[in-house]
Amino acid sequence: MAVTDDGPDGKSPIGTVPIGRMATTEDVANVAEFLAGESSSFLPGEDLLMTGRSSN
């Protein structure tokens, strides 16, 4: 299965992402590295949404 930026309706969601791009594997790896490191020690049990946009 090919990975695309298209949403379920076949349209690109890029226009709805304030950052203006989809996440890269490097973006996800950076978050994983942060969570695995000492810098995240004050974030016990948190859910981080990597949406590239503000949440409501």
PyMOL commands that set and color helices and strands:
alter all, ss='L'
color gray80, all
select helices_A, chain A and resi 13-16+25-36+38-40
alter helices_A, ss='H'
color red, helices_A
deselect
rebuild
show_as cartoon
